[in-house]
Amino acid sequence: MIFLKSELTHQKAFKLALVSSLLLFNIKSSLAKKSLELDIKNKDNLTQNQVCPSIKLLPIRFFNTAKDYIYICRGDNKNYLGYYVRIPKKLDNKITVPITQKQGETYTAVNGELAYTINPYEMAIAKRGRIILREKVISAVKANGESLAKGCLEDNNTFAQAETQSFFIYICGDENPSSYVSITRKSNRRINLPLQKSNQNTVKANRYVAINGNIRFVLTNKVLRVSRNGQNIVKEKIIRWE
């Protein structure tokens, strides 16, 4: 059983998990920061306290959302793609489901009518193909602590974040917006394009334009339009804007 008390840094805890093969997370709210603490119990408690289905199946990915911790554990002969482990922060239980599909850094695990999907940007649960829960991923790291999310660069500011049915989009820059970053939901394919220079009034209206050859990307807080040679090839409603 996993015991929740207080948090230290997520990446640090994840690295320690690979060394210890045992994760005990204790959560405590803090206005200053959220952190994750690892406690190592004695050998007798190892089996019941481990996160992955087996001591040998160490976590290779860690995702943190507002309500859940999610781990991707190594695979074995029975399930070579690995295991999806979801641990609600406010409940003393966990869900372990074999991964059925992996595409880039998107992992899907199906258990009866429920399909669990996680990538570096969001966690979603669908029932019979209909999304019943969606959570934004706060942080996502590899086993070595490297971040999985590839939005704006660390030395850039994020001026806007948008989500559509097919894309995660970031408007990035230094003092002013200067680049358009788009990541596909299914494969996490990423493009980074310079923004077309706009007058101040256009920027204030939350309208951003980027061009890649004969393809034009126009993003507003209402809709994303992608056109080729003047003809729309993608038009998707904005489902989240920050």
C-alpha positions, 0 to 999 in steps of 0.5 A, a space after each residue: 500500500 502506498 502511503 501519502 504524506 508530503 512531496 519533494 521534487 518529482 524528478 528526484 523521487 523518480 530517480 530514487 525509485 529506480 534505485 530502490 525499486 520501492 516508491 512510497 509517496 506522501 503528499 502534503 499541500 503547500 502554497 510554496 511548492 509541491 514535492 514528492 518524498 520517497 521512504 524505503 521500507 524493510 524487505 518484508 514490506 517490499 512486495 505490497 508497497 511496490 508501484 509496478 507489478 514486479 520488483 524487476 519492472 521498474 518505472 520508466 516514465 512518471 506523470 503528475 496531474 492535479 489528481 493523479 500520479 501515473 507510472 509507465 512500468 517496464 514490460 515482461 514476457 506477458 505484456 511486453 509493452 509494459 504497464 500503466 499504473 494510476 495512483 489517485 492522490 486522495 485515495 489509498 488505492 491504485 489501478 494497474 492495466 497492461 499497455 495495449 498501444 504505444 505511439 511515441 510518448 503516448 501510452 494507451 491501456 484498455 481494461 474492459 470498457 475503459 481506455 486509459 491514455 497518457 502523454 506528456 501533455 494530458 491524461 484521459 480516460 474514455 468509456 466506450 470511446 467517450 472521454 469521461 475524464 481529462 486532466 492536464 499533465 503538470 510534469 512528465 519525466 523519463 527515468 533519467 529525470 529528463 522532461 518529456 514535455 516539449 513546449 516552449 524552451 526553458 529560456 522562453 516565455 509562454 504567451 499562450 497555450 491552446 488545445 484542439 482535438 488534434 493538437 497542443 499549441 504554444 505561443 513562445 518568445 522572449 519579450 514578445 511572441 515570436 514562435 508557434 509550437 505545435 504537438 500532435 496528440 496522437 504521435 507527439 510530433 512537434 513543429 516550431 515555426 517563427 510567427 509572422 510579424 503582426 501589429 500590436 492590435 492583432 497580437 492583443 486580439 489573440 491572433 497568431 500566424 505562422 507559415 511553413 512553405 505553402 502551409 499557413 497556420 492561424 490560431 485564435 482563442 476560438 479556432 485553429 485554421 491550417 490552410 494549404 495554398 489558400 484552402 483549409 485542410 484543418 479547422 478545429 475548435 479551441 477546447 482549452 485556452 490559457 
